[in-house]
Amino acid sequence: MSVLAKVDRATDALIVVDVQNDFCPGGALAVADGDAVVPVVNRLITHFDAVVLTQDWHPPGHESFAGSHQGQAPFSTIRVAYGEQTLWPEHCVQGTAGAEFHADLRTTPASLVIRKGFRRHIDSYSAFFENDRATPTGLAGYLRERGFARVFLCGLATDFCVAYSAIDARRQGFEALLLPDACRAIDLGGSLDAALAQMRSAGVAFVQSGDLRN
């Protein structure tokens, strides 16, 4: 159920997750209709003084790439040191066009860019923690130091990086609101429904972008 939300520019921040070329149509790990979030996100940005962008930033041969494991296909799973790992097509490799933000995304208003997944042997979905659930990105400290208490989340993909970020925001003591119309999902084997349920269970609220007010 969506709710109306009045944005407080002093205490609210917008987290825009991984709106990068490789997650948009034509990219190496394209999310269906992924580029449709760009105009919605650009409108959302006008409501906030604090905008954080996240960016997948993998080295070549990252452990999460199926090609790094002989005989493994994309979207299969393996066990690694920190648990189960989905294997992905090679994507968002550091310095490549696929890792760049979508050309139409308004990046200038962002006050911070969090690059994640740059450690070769640890994948990273969340804006707050690597997938070992122990290595922080520093985002929580940044938000606290600047006095932000509530975060709004959008981007790609709903059921992985956005959901992990929203749930971790709650675990770190922030209020968290998901903007579903500014997200798109991979929906791998029912992962979207599972992620939505997990977010609701964690106390993440849902609000449509058109319901924001200043």
Disulfide bonds with the S-S distance in Angstrom:
none
